[in-house]
Amino acid sequence: MKDRERDILRRTILELLTKGCVHYTDLDKKVCATCHPFATTNTFKSQMRYLLNNCYIDRIARGVYQITLKGKKYLDLLTS
């Protein structure tokens, strides 16, 4: 996966989470519906794993995620 595509997926996930807590399945559907040809369930999973491992997002309940303060700063970096 190219860096640009990876960054677009991460930005899309984080932007969806800025609106509040979102369930994993809803995130997956919305990200894969973005019309980006590289947005698949597998690429979504790998980017979610990256965001979780680097503390950009938190799992607050079973299957429910929210953006962290660190994630908001990362999103600002991705959108600038």
C-alpha positions as CSV (number, residue, x, y, z in Angstrom):
1,M,0.0,0.0,0.0
2,K,1.3,3.4,-1.0
3,D,2.0,6.0,1.7
4,R,-0.6,8.4,0.2
5,E,-3.3,5.7,0.2
6,R,-2.4,4.7,3.8
7,D,-2.7,8.3,4.9
8,I,-6.0,8.8,3.2
9,L,-7.5,5.7,5.0
10,R,-6.1,6.8,8.4
11,R,-7.5,10.3,7.9
12,T,-10.9,9.0,6.9
13,I,-11.1,6.7,10.0
14,L,-9.9,9.5,12.3
15,E,-12.4,12.0,10.8
16,L,-15.3,9.6,11.3
17,L,-14.2,9.2,14.9
18,T,-14.1,13.0,15.6
19,K,-17.9,13.0,15.5
20,G,-18.0,10.7,18.5
21,C,-17.7,7.0,19.4
22,V,-18.3,4.7,16.4
23,H,-18.8,0.9,16.2
24,Y,-16.2,-1.1,14.3
25,T,-18.7,-2.4,11.7
26,D,-20.1,1.1,11.0
27,L,-16.5,2.4,10.6
28,D,-15.7,-0.4,8.2
29,K,-18.8,0.2,6.0
30,K,-18.3,3.9,5.9
31,V,-14.6,3.7,5.1
32,C,-15.1,1.1,2.4
33,A,-17.9,3.2,0.9
34,T,-15.6,6.2,0.4
35,C,-15.2,5.3,-3.3
36,H,-11.4,4.9,-2.9
37,P,-10.5,1.7,-4.8
38,F,-7.9,0.7,-2.2
39,A,-10.4,0.9,0.7
40,T,-11.1,-2.7,1.4
41,T,-12.0,-4.5,4.6
42,N,-8.4,-5.8,4.8
43,T,-6.8,-2.4,4.3
44,F,-9.2,-1.0,6.9
45,K,-8.3,-3.7,9.4
46,S,-4.6,-3.0,9.0
47,Q,-5.0,0.7,9.5
48,M,-7.3,0.3,12.5
49,R,-4.6,-2.0,14.0
50,Y,-1.9,0.7,13.3
51,L,-4.1,3.5,14.9
52,L,-4.8,1.3,18.0
53,N,-1.2,0.2,18.5
54,N,0.0,3.8,18.3
55,C,-2.7,5.1,20.7
56,Y,-4.4,7.3,18.1
57,I,-7.7,5.6,18.9
58,D,-9.1,3.8,21.9
59,R,-11.4,0.9,22.2
60,I,-13.9,2.0,24.9
61,A,-16.3,-1.0,24.7
62,R,-16.6,-4.2,22.7
63,G,-16.3,-3.0,19.1
64,V,-16.7,0.7,19.9
65,Y,-13.8,3.1,19.2
66,Q,-13.1,6.8,19.9
67,I,-10.3,9.2,18.8
68,T,-7.7,10.1,21.4
69,L,-6.0,13.5,22.0
70,K,-2.9,12.1,20.3
71,G,-5.1,11.0,17.4
72,K,-6.6,14.5,17.0
73,K,-3.0,15.9,16.8
74,Y,-2.1,13.2,14.2
75,L,-5.3,14.0,12.2
76,D,-4.2,17.7,12.2
77,L,-0.9,16.6,10.8
78,L,-2.6,14.5,8.1
79,T,-4.9,17.3,7.0
80,S,-2.2,20.0,6.9
